[in-house]
């Protein structure tokens, strides 16, 4: 229901906190909400602060995945991290979108571990 204003900001902030918690629970990485975005205007600061990865998180009724990824790409040029868009439509699954050339090393690493 929160499409604009304070409700939308709360919904987005909660999604960022939830993502950070999920990443910490399911990976060995430390993750936290990127609070610098509110202090510095949002440029080049990940929505969820994770080592190596620049996460642009979007939670809407219907997310624009390409726009979110383009924002992650633009912001990651400053910090050199891998750009990833993590989005969730209302009552939908969480999606993770990244560039193909960035995805290949992830896939190869996964396949190497599966073969061990």
Secondary structure, DSSP 8 states (H G I E B T S, - for coil): ---SHHHHHHHHHHHHHHHHHHHHHHSSS-EEE-THHHHH-STT--SEEETTEEEEEEEESS--HHHHHHHHHHHHHHH--EEEEEEEETTS-EEEEE-HHHHHHHHHHHHHHHH-
